[in-house]
Amino acid sequence: MNLDFNPEQLRQALYRTADLVVDLYRDLDERPVFAGHTPAEVSALFDEPVPEAGLDFAELLDTVARDVVGNATLHISPRFLAYVSSTGTHAGIAAEMLVAALNQNCSKWHAAPSAIEMELRVIRWLAEFIGYPEDTGGVLVSGGSMANLTCLAVARKARAPFDIANAGAGGGPRLTVYASTETHAFLEKSMDLMGLGKDQARKIRVGDDFRVDVEAMREQIAADRSAGYFPICIVGNGGTVNTGAVDPLDALADLAAEQDLWFHVDAAYGGPAAGTELAGHLFKGLERADSVALDPHKWLFAPFEVGCALVRDRNLLRDTYSLLPAYLRTDVDKTERTNMIEYNWQLTRAFNALKVWMNFKLYGADMLRAAIEDNIRLMRRLGELIEAADDFELLAPIPLSAVCFRYLGTQPERRTDERYLAALNERLLEASEADGRYFITATHLGDRTVMRACCVNHRTDVKDIEGLLPVLRELGGVVK
Ligand SMILES: Cc1ncc(COP(=O)(O)O)c(C=O)c1O
């Protein structure tokens, strides 16, 4: 039973879909970033049994436009400044359509020759873009969390003093990993999944600039060795999720070398800034890492999902993931063919390289760097506006494009009341989400609840940034 359209029907279906996309982008600026409906309201739109009979395509697309597009949070909006969430590009839209049309399975080389050779080239380009050795091993994965886990599993296998792949984590001493308190939650989740245990993730204090205290890390490593633990890895941050702090990577690389530990850098957010003039100097030492997690679906503007794990020694990446059962050993003797299944955990894999490759080819590395630098400048401008305002307070330096701040309210006598300020800022964020003109989120710095705006968005311009505080002030006057 062939489910296909005929060629003319296919053309019509794609044109209609293209029209929907063009309409969406044409008036992006006027659309609310968040639709503001409740879970019950959105769930009701999809509340039906499995449809036994199909719909006409035009009718189906109208339903998608109304229910899906109408309730989508517009990460693509110039005023989306939350999390570390990219906008995607128009090249990415075209790429995703082609990916589905070609339906390549990037598992073994003969299942996707052009896609896999492109992926290998994209990995080299990503390395080159951030100043990492180009002859690195690597693999594209679903995102930053998976890129970090992919690298940490290599570190675990390479540095455990026993055969951990076969014996499991109980086959030797307890293995410990070191990172700052500002490190993303992928670390605890990975430690848990790898069987090493969240408690063995040693969180080291940071200074006022939110960068890790390297001496404190050295002391913790020594204390752990004396207590019978076996340290295996240091994780440095190439842009923390909260404030964009870049750890002193060179000093961490020295410490890793001195202590004979694996050095991993989580550059999921900040990595692409390493290639810019404006922020590149912060990343000195990145090139010495044994592995790096990068995320093209953040600051390289690729649509979700695509992350990248770089592992300097490709043989170690392969040692960790290569396991070829008989049904997959059909062309193993052709050594010039790279079978991606040997370099990562997945078997079937989407053709994620195309959207990254098309971004590089269409815009060029220069333009991508310029867009990143633009984001940094815009957010430093926001920092200046906050510092100049007497009803907002800037709470962290802005090395990259994340700004942590808070609203101080209209009652000067309450500006030292931390509990009042935390509640006020939480209410203001709720009001701002419902308002829909901007989308920003909260985080915690120490025990302070703060607002956080982060720009990895090539559509944001200066008017969007200059409009943020007036909108928050207007809403803040109402929530009090
Ligand atoms: C520094 C950092 N590391 C890791 C991640 C996880 O990446 P992903 O959301 O792609 O899994 C994030 C996400 O924001 C991040 O900012």
Ligand as a Chemical Component Dictionary entry (heavy atoms), coordinates in Angstrom:
data_LIG
# 
_chem_comp.id                   LIG 
_chem_comp.type                 NON-POLYMER 
_chem_comp.pdbx_formal_charge   0 
_chem_comp.three_letter_code    LIG 
# 
loop_
_chem_comp_atom.comp_id 
_chem_comp_atom.atom_id 
_chem_comp_atom.alt_atom_id 
_chem_comp_atom.type_symbol 
_chem_comp_atom.charge 
_chem_comp_atom.model_Cartn_x 
_chem_comp_atom.model_Cartn_y 
_chem_comp_atom.model_Cartn_z 
_chem_comp_atom.pdbx_ordinal 
LIG C1 C1 C 0 26.354 25.134 29.547 1  
LIG C2 C2 C 0 25.338 24.125 29.085 2  
LIG N1 N1 N 0 25.663 22.822 29.049 3  
LIG C3 C3 C 0 24.794 21.881 28.654 4  
LIG C4 C4 C 0 23.518 22.218 28.274 5  
LIG C5 C5 C 0 22.555 21.150 27.828 6  
LIG O1 O1 O 0 22.320 21.262 26.435 7  
LIG P1 P1 P 0 21.009 20.660 25.758 8  
LIG O2 O2 O 0 19.866 21.482 26.257 9  
LIG O3 O3 O 0 21.247 20.844 24.288 10 
LIG O4 O4 O 0 20.904 19.240 26.155 11 
LIG C6 C6 C 0 23.129 23.562 28.310 12 
LIG C7 C7 C 0 21.756 23.966 27.957 13 
LIG O5 O5 O 0 21.374 25.101 28.046 14 
LIG C8 C8 C 0 24.066 24.543 28.706 15 
LIG O6 O6 O 0 23.752 25.860 28.733 16 
# 
loop_
_chem_comp_bond.comp_id 
_chem_comp_bond.atom_id_1 
_chem_comp_bond.atom_id_2 
_chem_comp_bond.value_order 
_chem_comp_bond.pdbx_ordinal 
LIG C1 C2 SING 1  
LIG C2 N1 SING 2  
LIG C2 C8 DOUB 3  
LIG N1 C3 DOUB 4  
LIG C3 C4 SING 5  
LIG C4 C5 SING 6  
LIG C4 C6 DOUB 7  
LIG C5 O1 SING 8  
LIG O1 P1 SING 9  
LIG P1 O2 DOUB 10 
LIG P1 O3 SING 11 
LIG P1 O4 SING 12 
LIG C6 C7 SING 13 
LIG C6 C8 SING 14 
LIG C7 O5 DOUB 15 
LIG C8 O6 SING 16 
# 
